[in-house]
Amino acid sequence: MDFDIPAETRQKIADIEAFIESELVPLEKANPQFFDYRREHARTDWERDGQPNEAFEALVREMKRRADRAGFLRLGLPKEVGGSEASNLEIVIIREHFSARGLGLHGNLPDESSVVPSMPMVHMLHAFASPAQKAKYLEASVRGDEYIAFALTEPDHGSDATWLETTAVRDGDDWVINGIKRFNSGVHKATADLVFARTSGQPGDATGITAFIVPMGTPGLKIEYYHWTFNMPSDHAEVSFTNVRVPHSAILHEEGKGLVLAQHFVHQNRIRQAAQSVGVARYCIAEAVQYARERKTFGKPLAQHQAIQFPLAEMHAECEVLRHYVFKVAAELDRKPHETVSDQVAIANFRANRLACNAADLAMQVHGGIGYTRGKAFEHFYRHHRRYRITEGSDEMQIRKIAAYLFRFAGPNKAPKERQA
C-alpha cells in the first residue's frame, strides 16, 4: 500500500494555496472584523435573532464565486454539474490540509462552506432527484441561486429518526404535512426545505418515511425562532408545518424510502467532517508547540518542561494515527459500498471530533490566559467542533453503530438470529 499523497493531489493543494493567497487573503485583510477577536459579534445579526450577518454571508458567497471560477468549487461534484468527480480520498486530503491552516475564508465552519466544499445536497439531488427537480435545483444549488435546507431532527427525536412524528397524508394528488422540526439549519437563506415525514408504517419502521421538497413560501410553513447556540451566529431554526400542502411531485426519490437519503447525506458528511477535525487538531498542536518554544517561564522556554512536552507529544501521536485512519476510510468509501464500511466511518468521525475538541482545549492550556481570549482561534474551534460530537450522529449513536457491526448485529457480516431456547 502506498502511503504517499499522490503527486496530482499535492499539485492541487499547491494550486489552491496560491489561489487563497492571491484571491482570499486580500478579502480577509479588507474585512478584518470577521476574522479577528471581533469575529462572532461581526458575523452575527443580533437584531435578527442571532442569524448570520448579511455582509459576512455576502463575503462567503464571493469566496464561492471565485473558487468556482478558479475550478475548485466543483472538484468533488458529478460531471453533470461541471464537476471533476474527485475521489473521497482526494477531497478528504484537501479538506484536512486546509483545515490545518486555521481561520479564514477558505473554510467557514458555521455553514461548512469551503473552497472545496462537500455539498451533500447536490450529490443527493444528482443521485435521486427527478428530471424536473434536477432542472430546477441541481445547477442552481451549486451556484447558490437555490438552497435546500435539511429538516430531519424534531423536538423529541434526533438520532432516532425512525420515530419522527411529522406526518404527511395523501389528499388526492397532494400531500398534507404537519409537524415540527428542530435545528432546521440553513432555512434563513433557503429557497426550499427537505422535510422528512412519516407517510406509512409504524413508529420505529425504517420504511414509510418520505422526503418532500417544500418551497419556503408554502402556506403553513413557519420559522418559529432560532436557537442561540454555543457558536454564533445561528442558522438553527425551529420550524413548524401546519397543513402544508405540496404536490406528489415534491417527493425526492421514492415514497416511503426517505431514510435512504438521510444515510446518503451523512456518510459523505461524516468522513469529510472527520478530516476537518483532524486538520483543526493539527493546527492547534502546531500553534501550541510554536508558543511553547517561544514563551519563557522561570528562565527557560515552556518547551523544556515535561509537563508541556508530554501532553503535546501524546496529542501529536493521536493526531497522526487518526489522520492516516481517516485517509484509509476515505479510500475504502471509494471502492466499497458505503454500508459495508459504515462502522469505519463512525470510528473516524467520533474519534476525530473528540480529538479536535481535546487539541483545542490543550492549546488553550499551553497558551495560558491568552489562549482563553478570542484573540486566538482555539475557543472558536472548540465551540464549533463540540457541535460535531452531536450533529451528523452523536458520539453515542456512532459507538452504537460500531458495536452493532462488531457483534454482528448489523452490517455485511450480520449473524443469523440465534435459535430461541
VOLOLO-5315 format. One record per residue (C-alpha): z, x, y. Coordinates in steps of 0.25 Angstrom, whole numbers, plus 5000, padded with zeros to 4 digits. Layout:
N
<z = Z	x = X	y = Y>
...
# end
This chain:
421
<z = 5000	x = 5000	y = 5000>
<z = 4996	x = 5005	y = 5014>
<z = 5007	x = 5004	y = 5024>
<z = 4999	x = 5010	y = 5036>
<z = 4995	x = 5000	y = 5046>
<z = 4980	x = 4999	y = 5045>
<z = 4972	x = 5006	y = 5056>
<z = 4966	x = 4993	y = 5061>
<z = 4979	x = 4987	y = 5063>
<z = 4984	x = 5000	y = 5071>
<z = 4972	x = 4999	y = 5079>
<z = 4974	x = 4984	y = 5082>
<z = 4988	x = 4987	y = 5086>
<z = 4984	x = 4999	y = 5096>
<z = 4973	x = 4989	y = 5102>
<z = 4984	x = 4978	y = 5104>
<z = 4993	x = 4989	y = 5110>
<z = 4982	x = 4993	y = 5120>
<z = 4980	x = 4978	y = 5123>
<z = 4995	x = 4976	y = 5126>
<z = 4996	x = 4988	y = 5135>
<z = 4983	x = 4984	y = 5143>
<z = 4984	x = 4969	y = 5143>
<z = 4998	x = 4964	y = 5141>
<z = 5007	x = 4975	y = 5147>
<z = 5001	x = 4973	y = 5161>
<z = 5004	x = 4958	y = 5160>
<z = 5019	x = 4961	y = 5155>
<z = 5021	x = 4970	y = 5167>
<z = 5015	x = 4959	y = 5177>
<z = 5025	x = 4949	y = 5171>
<z = 5038	x = 4958	y = 5168>
<z = 5047	x = 4946	y = 5169>
<z = 5042	x = 4941	y = 5156>
<z = 5045	x = 4954	y = 5148>
<z = 5058	x = 4960	y = 5155>
<z = 5072	x = 4955	y = 5155>
<z = 5068	x = 4942	y = 5162>
<z = 5058	x = 4938	y = 5151>
<z = 5066	x = 4926	y = 5145>
<z = 5068	x = 4920	y = 5159>
<z = 5054	x = 4923	y = 5164>
<z = 5048	x = 4917	y = 5151>
<z = 5056	x = 4904	y = 5151>
<z = 5053	x = 4892	y = 5160>
<z = 5068	x = 4887	y = 5161>
<z = 5064	x = 4875	y = 5168>
<z = 5055	x = 4870	y = 5157>
<z = 5065	x = 4870	y = 5146>
<z = 5064	x = 4885	y = 5143>
<z = 5049	x = 4885	y = 5140>
<z = 5041	x = 4897	y = 5141>
<z = 5037	x = 4901	y = 5155>
<z = 5022	x = 4897	y = 5158>
<z = 5020	x = 4911	y = 5165>
<z = 5024	x = 4918	y = 5153>
<z = 5016	x = 4909	y = 5144>
<z = 5004	x = 4912	y = 5152>
<z = 5006	x = 4927	y = 5151>
<z = 5007	x = 4925	y = 5136>
<z = 4994	x = 4917	y = 5136>
<z = 4987	x = 4928	y = 5144>
<z = 4992	x = 4938	y = 5133>
<z = 4986	x = 4930	y = 5123>
<z = 4973	x = 4929	y = 5130>
<z = 4972	x = 4944	y = 5132>
<z = 4976	x = 4946	y = 5117>
<z = 4965	x = 4937	y = 5113>
<z = 4954	x = 4944	y = 5122>
<z = 4958	x = 4957	y = 5116>
<z = 4957	x = 4952	y = 5102>
<z = 4971	x = 4952	y = 5097>
<z = 4976	x = 4938	y = 5098>
<z = 4967	x = 4933	y = 5087>
<z = 4969	x = 4945	y = 5078>
<z = 4976	x = 4937	y = 5067>
<z = 4969	x = 4924	y = 5068>
<z = 4958	x = 4918	y = 5060>
<z = 4943	x = 4921	y = 5063>
<z = 4941	x = 4906	y = 5066>
<z = 4948	x = 4909	y = 5079>
<z = 4943	x = 4922	y = 5082>
<z = 4954	x = 4930	y = 5075>
<z = 4953	x = 4943	y = 5066>
<z = 4961	x = 4937	y = 5055>
<z = 4970	x = 4949	y = 5055>
<z = 4980	x = 4950	y = 5043>
<z = 4994	x = 4946	y = 5043>
<z = 4997	x = 4961	y = 5041>
<z = 4990	x = 4966	y = 5053>
<z = 4995	x = 4955	y = 5062>
<z = 5009	x = 4958	y = 5057>
<z = 5008	x = 4973	y = 5060>
<z = 5003	x = 4970	y = 5074>
<z = 5014	x = 4960	y = 5077>
<z = 5025	x = 4969	y = 5072>
<z = 5019	x = 4981	y = 5081>
<z = 5018	x = 4973	y = 5094>
<z = 5032	x = 4966	y = 5092>
<z = 5038	x = 4980	y = 5092>
<z = 5032	x = 4982	y = 5106>
<z = 5043	x = 4974	y = 5112>
<z = 5042	x = 4963	y = 5122>
<z = 5028	x = 4960	y = 5128>
<z = 5016	x = 4950	y = 5130>
<z = 5011	x = 4956	y = 5117>
<z = 5021	x = 4947	y = 5109>
<z = 5028	x = 4935	y = 5115>
<z = 5039	x = 4932	y = 5106>
<z = 5043	x = 4918	y = 5111>
<z = 5030	x = 4911	y = 5108>
<z = 5026	x = 4922	y = 5098>
<z = 5013	x = 4925	y = 5105>
<z = 5007	x = 4939	y = 5103>
<z = 4994	x = 4948	y = 5106>
<z = 4992	x = 4946	y = 5091>
<z = 4999	x = 4932	y = 5088>
<z = 5002	x = 4925	y = 5075>
<z = 4996	x = 4911	y = 5079>
<z = 5001	x = 4904	y = 5067>
<z = 4996	x = 4890	y = 5072>
<z = 4981	x = 4896	y = 5074>
<z = 4982	x = 4901	y = 5059>
<z = 4987	x = 4887	y = 5055>
<z = 4976	x = 4880	y = 5062>
<z = 4966	x = 4889	y = 5056>
<z = 4971	x = 4886	y = 5042>
<z = 4974	x = 4871	y = 5043>
<z = 4968	x = 4864	y = 5055>
<z = 4957	x = 4854	y = 5054>
<z = 4943	x = 4858	y = 5061>
<z = 4947	x = 4849	y = 5073>
<z = 4961	x = 4855	y = 5074>
<z = 4955	x = 4869	y = 5074>
<z = 4945	x = 4866	y = 5084>
<z = 4956	x = 4861	y = 5094>
<z = 4967	x = 4871	y = 5091>
<z = 4963	x = 4883	y = 5084>
<z = 4956	x = 4892	y = 5094>
<z = 4964	x = 4885	y = 5105>
<z = 4977	x = 4889	y = 5099>
<z = 4972	x = 4904	y = 5099>
<z = 4968	x = 4903	y = 5114>
<z = 4981	x = 4895	y = 5117>
<z = 4974	x = 4883	y = 5122>
<z = 4981	x = 4875	y = 5111>
<z = 4994	x = 4878	y = 5106>
<z = 5000	x = 4870	y = 5094>
<z = 5016	x = 4871	y = 5092>
<z = 5023	x = 4870	y = 5079>
<z = 5032	x = 4858	y = 5076>
<z = 5039	x = 4860	y = 5063>
<z = 5054	x = 4862	y = 5066>
<z = 5063	x = 4850	y = 5068>
<z = 5077	x = 4848	y = 5073>
<z = 5083	x = 4846	y = 5059>
<z = 5072	x = 4854	y = 5052>
<z = 5068	x = 4869	y = 5054>
<z = 5064	x = 4877	y = 5041>
<z = 5066	x = 4864	y = 5033>
<z = 5052	x = 4859	y = 5037>
<z = 5050	x = 4850	y = 5025>
<z = 5061	x = 4842	y = 5030>
<z = 5056	x = 4839	y = 5044>
<z = 5058	x = 4825	y = 5050>
<z = 5046	x = 4824	y = 5059>
<z = 5037	x = 4813	y = 5053>
<z = 5022	x = 4809	y = 5054>
<z = 5018	x = 4795	y = 5049>
<z = 5004	x = 4791	y = 5047>
<z = 4999	x = 4780	y = 5056>
<z = 4984	x = 4777	y = 5054>
<z = 4976	x = 4789	y = 5058>
<z = 4988	x = 4795	y = 5066>
<z = 5002	x = 4801	y = 5062>
<z = 5014	x = 4798	y = 5070>
<z = 5024	x = 4809	y = 5071>
<z = 5039	x = 4808	y = 5074>
<z = 5050	x = 4819	y = 5074>
<z = 5056	x = 4831	y = 5082>
<z = 5052	x = 4846	y = 5081>
<z = 5061	x = 4857	y = 5086>
<z = 5057	x = 4871	y = 5090>
<z = 5043	x = 4866	y = 5092>
<z = 5039	x = 4879	y = 5098>
<z = 5027	x = 4880	y = 5108>
<z = 5026	x = 4866	y = 5112>
<z = 5027	x = 4869	y = 5127>
<z = 5013	x = 4875	y = 5126>
<z = 5008	x = 4867	y = 5114>
<z = 4996	x = 4858	y = 5114>
<z = 5000	x = 4853	y = 5101>
<z = 5011	x = 4853	y = 5091>
<z = 5010	x = 4855	y = 5076>
<z = 5020	x = 4845	y = 5071>
<z = 5025	x = 4845	y = 5056>
<z = 5029	x = 4831	y = 5051>
<z = 5032	x = 4824	y = 5038>
<z = 5021	x = 4815	y = 5034>
<z = 5025	x = 4812	y = 5020>
<z = 5035	x = 4816	y = 5009>
<z = 5050	x = 4818	y = 5009>
<z = 5059	x = 4828	y = 5017>
<z = 5058	x = 4841	y = 5011>
<z = 5044	x = 4839	y = 5005>
<z = 5035	x = 4851	y = 5008>
<z = 5023	x = 4842	y = 5009>
<z = 5022	x = 4830	y = 5018>
<z = 5023	x = 4837	y = 5031>
<z = 5011	x = 4837	y = 5041>
<z = 5008	x = 4845	y = 5053>
<z = 5001	x = 4838	y = 5065>
<z = 4995	x = 4844	y = 5077>
<z = 5001	x = 4836	y = 5089>
<z = 4996	x = 4837	y = 5103>
<z = 5007	x = 4840	y = 5112>
<z = 5003	x = 4828	y = 5121>
<z = 5004	x = 4818	y = 5110>
<z = 5013	x = 4806	y = 5114>
<z = 5027	x = 4807	y = 5107>
<z = 5027	x = 4822	y = 5107>
<z = 5039	x = 4827	y = 5116>
<z = 5044	x = 4840	y = 5119>
<z = 5059	x = 4837	y = 5120>
<z = 5065	x = 4850	y = 5124>
<z = 5064	x = 4865	y = 5122>
<z = 5075	x = 4873	y = 5114>
<z = 5080	x = 4884	y = 5122>
<z = 5081	x = 4896	y = 5113>
<z = 5087	x = 4910	y = 5111>
<z = 5074	x = 4916	y = 5116>
<z = 5068	x = 4909	y = 5128>
<z = 5058	x = 4903	y = 5133>
<z = 5058	x = 4892	y = 5122>
<z = 5046	x = 4884	y = 5117>
<z = 5054	x = 4878	y = 5106>
<z = 5054	x = 4863	y = 5109>
<z = 5060	x = 4851	y = 5103>
<z = 5048	x = 4841	y = 5101>
<z = 5049	x = 4826	y = 5097>
<z = 5038	x = 4818	y = 5091>
<z = 5039	x = 4803	y = 5093>
<z = 5028	x = 4794	y = 5087>
<z = 5018	x = 4806	y = 5089>
<z = 5004	x = 4801	y = 5085>
<z = 4994	x = 4810	y = 5080>
<z = 4981	x = 4808	y = 5072>
<z = 4979	x = 4812	y = 5058>
<z = 4970	x = 4824	y = 5063>
<z = 4982	x = 4830	y = 5069>
<z = 4987	x = 4835	y = 5055>
<z = 4986	x = 4850	y = 5053>
<z = 4982	x = 4854	y = 5039>
<z = 4985	x = 4842	y = 5030>
<z = 4995	x = 4830	y = 5029>
<z = 5008	x = 4834	y = 5022>
<z = 5005	x = 4849	y = 5022>
<z = 5010	x = 4853	y = 5035>
<z = 5020	x = 4863	y = 5030>
<z = 5009	x = 4872	y = 5025>
<z = 5006	x = 4874	y = 5040>
<z = 5021	x = 4878	y = 5043>
<z = 5020	x = 4888	y = 5031>
<z = 5007	x = 4894	y = 5036>
<z = 5013	x = 4895	y = 5050>
<z = 5026	x = 4902	y = 5046>
<z = 5021	x = 4913	y = 5036>
<z = 5012	x = 4919	y = 5047>
<z = 5022	x = 4918	y = 5058>
<z = 5034	x = 4924	y = 5049>
<z = 5027	x = 4937	y = 5046>
<z = 5022	x = 4939	y = 5060>
<z = 5036	x = 4935	y = 5065>
<z = 5042	x = 4946	y = 5056>
<z = 5032	x = 4956	y = 5061>
<z = 5036	x = 4953	y = 5075>
<z = 5051	x = 4954	y = 5071>
<z = 5049	x = 4968	y = 5065>
<z = 5042	x = 4973	y = 5077>
<z = 5053	x = 4968	y = 5087>
<z = 5063	x = 4975	y = 5078>
<z = 5055	x = 4988	y = 5079>
<z = 5055	x = 4986	y = 5094>
<z = 5070	x = 4984	y = 5094>
<z = 5073	x = 4996	y = 5085>
<z = 5063	x = 5005	y = 5093>
<z = 5070	x = 5001	y = 5106>
<z = 5084	x = 5003	y = 5101>
<z = 5080	x = 5017	y = 5095>
<z = 5074	x = 5022	y = 5108>
<z = 5086	x = 5017	y = 5116>
<z = 5096	x = 5024	y = 5107>
<z = 5088	x = 5037	y = 5109>
<z = 5089	x = 5036	y = 5124>
<z = 5103	x = 5029	y = 5126>
<z = 5115	x = 5039	y = 5126>
<z = 5129	x = 5035	y = 5123>
<z = 5141	x = 5045	y = 5122>
<z = 5131	x = 5056	y = 5126>
<z = 5121	x = 5054	y = 5115>
<z = 5109	x = 5045	y = 5112>
<z = 5113	x = 5032	y = 5105>
<z = 5103	x = 5036	y = 5094>
<z = 5112	x = 5047	y = 5089>
<z = 5123	x = 5036	y = 5086>
<z = 5122	x = 5032	y = 5071>
<z = 5127	x = 5018	y = 5076>
<z = 5114	x = 5017	y = 5083>
<z = 5105	x = 5024	y = 5073>
<z = 5109	x = 5017	y = 5060>
<z = 5107	x = 5003	y = 5065>
<z = 5093	x = 5006	y = 5071>
<z = 5089	x = 5014	y = 5059>
<z = 5092	x = 5003	y = 5049>
<z = 5085	x = 4993	y = 5059>
<z = 5073	x = 5002	y = 5059>
<z = 5073	x = 5003	y = 5044>
<z = 5074	x = 4988	y = 5042>
<z = 5062	x = 4986	y = 5052>
<z = 5053	x = 4996	y = 5045>
<z = 5056	x = 4989	y = 5032>
<z = 5053	x = 4975	y = 5037>
<z = 5041	x = 4979	y = 5045>
<z = 5034	x = 4984	y = 5033>
<z = 5038	x = 4972	y = 5025>
<z = 5033	x = 4963	y = 5036>
<z = 5019	x = 4970	y = 5035>
<z = 5019	x = 4969	y = 5020>
<z = 5022	x = 4954	y = 5020>
<z = 5011	x = 4952	y = 5031>
<z = 5001	x = 4959	y = 5021>
<z = 5006	x = 4950	y = 5010>
<z = 5003	x = 4938	y = 5018>
<z = 4988	x = 4943	y = 5020>
<z = 4986	x = 4944	y = 5005>
<z = 4994	x = 4933	y = 4998>
<z = 4997	x = 4918	y = 5000>
<z = 5007	x = 4916	y = 5010>
<z = 5016	x = 4908	y = 5001>
<z = 5017	x = 4920	y = 4991>
<z = 5024	x = 4929	y = 5002>
<z = 5032	x = 4919	y = 5010>
<z = 5045	x = 4925	y = 5005>
<z = 5040	x = 4939	y = 5010>
<z = 5036	x = 4933	y = 5024>
<z = 5050	x = 4927	y = 5024>
<z = 5057	x = 4940	y = 5021>
<z = 5049	x = 4947	y = 5032>
<z = 5051	x = 4937	y = 5042>
<z = 5066	x = 4934	y = 5041>
<z = 5069	x = 4949	y = 5040>
<z = 5061	x = 4953	y = 5051>
<z = 5066	x = 4943	y = 5061>
<z = 5080	x = 4947	y = 5057>
<z = 5076	x = 4962	y = 5060>
<z = 5071	x = 4959	y = 5074>
<z = 5084	x = 4952	y = 5078>
<z = 5092	x = 4963	y = 5072>
<z = 5084	x = 4974	y = 5078>
<z = 5085	x = 4967	y = 5092>
<z = 5100	x = 4966	y = 5091>
<z = 5101	x = 4981	y = 5087>
<z = 5092	x = 4985	y = 5098>
<z = 5102	x = 4977	y = 5108>
<z = 5114	x = 4984	y = 5102>
<z = 5108	x = 4998	y = 5103>
<z = 5104	x = 4996	y = 5117>
<z = 5118	x = 4990	y = 5121>
<z = 5119	x = 4982	y = 5133>
<z = 5105	x = 4984	y = 5138>
<z = 5100	x = 4979	y = 5124>
<z = 5106	x = 4966	y = 5127>
<z = 5099	x = 4964	y = 5140>
<z = 5085	x = 4957	y = 5142>
<z = 5080	x = 4970	y = 5147>
<z = 5078	x = 4973	y = 5132>
<z = 5069	x = 4965	y = 5123>
<z = 5080	x = 4965	y = 5112>
<z = 5086	x = 4952	y = 5115>
<z = 5073	x = 4945	y = 5117>
<z = 5068	x = 4950	y = 5103>
<z = 5082	x = 4946	y = 5097>
<z = 5081	x = 4932	y = 5102>
<z = 5067	x = 4929	y = 5098>
<z = 5067	x = 4935	y = 5084>
<z = 5080	x = 4928	y = 5082>
<z = 5072	x = 4915	y = 5083>
<z = 5063	x = 4921	y = 5071>
<z = 5074	x = 4920	y = 5062>
<z = 5074	x = 4905	y = 5063>
<z = 5059	x = 4901	y = 5066>
<z = 5048	x = 4902	y = 5056>
<z = 5059	x = 4900	y = 5045>
<z = 5073	x = 4905	y = 5047>
<z = 5079	x = 4917	y = 5040>
<z = 5086	x = 4907	y = 5030>
<z = 5073	x = 4900	y = 5027>
<z = 5065	x = 4913	y = 5025>
<z = 5076	x = 4918	y = 5016>
<z = 5076	x = 4905	y = 5008>
<z = 5061	x = 4907	y = 5006>
<z = 5063	x = 4922	y = 5001>
<z = 5074	x = 4917	y = 4991>
<z = 5065	x = 4906	y = 4986>
<z = 5054	x = 4916	y = 4983>
<z = 5064	x = 4926	y = 4977>
<z = 5070	x = 4916	y = 4968>
<z = 5056	x = 4910	y = 4965>
<z = 5060	x = 4896	y = 4970>
<z = 5047	x = 4897	y = 4978>
<z = 5035	x = 4906	y = 4981>
<z = 5024	x = 4911	y = 4971>
<z = 5034	x = 4915	y = 4960>
<z = 5041	x = 4901	y = 4961>
<z = 5048	x = 4900	y = 4947>
<z = 5047	x = 4887	y = 4939>
<z = 5058	x = 4877	y = 4940>
<z = 5069	x = 4880	y = 4931>
<z = 5071	x = 4871	y = 4919>
<z = 5082	x = 4861	y = 4922>
<z = 5094	x = 4862	y = 4912>
# end
